[in-house]
Each structure stands twice: as structure tokens, then as C-alpha cells.
Amino acid sequence: MSYQFDPTIPIEAAPTPPKSWYTDPLPFAAEKRHVFEKAWIAVGRSDQVAVPGSYFTGELVGNPYIVLRDDEGQLRAMHNVCRHHAAIVAQESGHASELVCPYHGWTYHLDGRLKRAPSMGKMTHFDAADFCLPPISVEEWGPLVLIDLDGAKGGENNPRDLAADIAPLVEPLAELGFENMKWIERRSYLINCNWKVFVDNSLDGGYHVAYAHEQLAEGLEFAGYRTTTFDRASVQICESSGKDNRLGDKVIYAWLYPNLFVNRYGRMMDTNVVLPVDVDTCQVVFDFFVDYEDVEQWNAKRTIRKSITQSHVIQKEDVEICESTQQGLRSMSFERGRYSSKLEQSVYAFHAMLWKDIQHELSQ
Ligand SMILES: [Fe+2]
């Protein structure tokens, strides 16, 4: 099985990665370990952990985590796995003053320290300090909360430099407003495709929009579509045609490697987080934000409803395209494709970033 990709071939001549990247368990396992466990991944929002004691939980490539605001107001993330027999400690989301494992009642402080381990009897060789919930690096960026599983504050590993990773995205997003956007709604989609099929589709420089999104295409001025790629990010900007008020003057599609899109248009913003489930399934979580002060105001309500409905239509069109692509990738007739050198620079850059992270596992 070939997994090879050669990022030194210029885009005009380059083949896309082999289908095995999208259909095989080996690249999928390598991505979990060397991409998703070693990057800043958006897992939630600041408003979910606004007050002391508030928390949310989730799982990132097989690693259950909890993000919470402790009593001193500090944001923390930890592995949500009991040190006793590995049960999941906190469930879903909510508010707590301590974390109690539902299995045998082991109880942790909000900073992860073990507080109580009931009915353990006489114990030797036991130091409670060795049985804390292990910390995970966590940061806020505007309304988003990101974690880096590879880093642990106070631990041996340093996280990646988040400021450096997001640097190219900060200014374009700030221009239209990012830091103070208000969250209004979440929608989640389970899609029968490899996570990279969805990312490729969103990075194609608007190539598919004219064919797959008839209504959206009318609102965009493709002649002015600009794509810029960076070390671990890309920015796609498209002027509006003026035919769709929802989009404002221009639309920004910002992407942070590997799996976060921040789409900013008109009075709205949506973030899409693409999470691998298995080799041919991913989950895409959409969070919608607005820049209205008063979201209950009639005009705001109408714009928001209309925009989310339209976004759902676009998403259904993308799901159809992505699932059809995954089906085609399984065909014996397909091995590798090609890039549009005019439009698909970000797709090519994404594949090169990925290859850099996983090649040591796949070069054989
Ligand atoms: Fe699309």
C-alpha cells in the first residue's frame, strides 16, 4: 500500500495524496497521534465556562477531557479519566464544586487534585499527589476555547505556541470583528466521510461553490476570490456580489490546521470543527455567533433565523458532496487526483502540512 506524497512537486504537476489517506486505518491512526494530539484544537467556547465551577466535557481522538473554570476564575483542562480504574469522571456539562467519579466516588478538586478516595482501607506506596487528574494545556482565543493534548501546564511538555499558529488569522478576523461575537446556536452533523474530505472541500478556493451551492454562488463575486496560505493556516476572502444581504461586503473563510474553520460574513460568524470519528466518518460541529447587541430585537432575530436556515441548506449540499467523494475514493478505479493550481492552493498546503506530521509513520 502506498502512502507517499511528495510536497516538493509544484502544484501544477502534483498528484493529490493516494486514496489510502482517506480509506486506510494506518494513516488514520498516525493522524490521531501526530496531528490531533499535537495541535491546538478548538473544543468549545468561553461562554460555556464563564463562571467559576462551570464545565464542559468531550472526547478528542479517544481522549476524554474536561474544561472548567476553577474557584479562582482560572480556566483549566484535564484528562477526564479517574486515576482509580479509569472511569469517566465528569459527564456532559454543568456546574460543580468538586468532581466525583460515579464509579467508586473518588473525588477531585476543581484544580484536579485528589480530594477523597473512599473505602480504600490501609494503603502503602500511595501518594495522593500522584493521583491528580492530569492537566492539559488550554487557551482562549476570542470566543473559543482550545486545548493542546501534547502540552501540560506545569508538566514536562510545552504546548505549541498558539499565538504563532493563529497569527495570520488574527488581523483578517479582527477587521470584521471576532473577539466579541456572541454565541447563539450549535448544530452538529455526522458525515460518512473521512475528516479530510470535509476539510479539502472547504479549502478548495470556492471551486465547488458554483456547482454545488447554487444559492450561495449568486451572493459571491468569484473574480475577487483570494487565497493565502501560511505555515498552519489559510485565509480565503471573497467579495460579495451585493445580491445577498446576509453576506455583507465580503466573506472570510479562515482555517487553522488541522480542523478549525472560522467563517465570517455580514452580522454572522460560524465556526466549524471537524472531528475524526473513524476512518470514513467525521463529526462537524457548527457554532453560530452574531455581532448584534440585542439578539431578541426583531430585525436581528429575522436575520439570524434566515442565515442559519441558509447555512443548513449549504451544509446539506456539502454533506452530499463529501459522502459521494468518500464513496468514489473506495472505488478500484481511483488512486490519486490532481489540483487546480488556480484555486486549490490551500488544499495542497493542507496535504503538505499533514505529510510533514505523519510521514515518519508512513514512509516505507
Ligand atoms: Fe461547500
Residues whose N, C-alpha, C, O or C-beta is under 5 A from the ligand:
A	BS01	LIG	D318
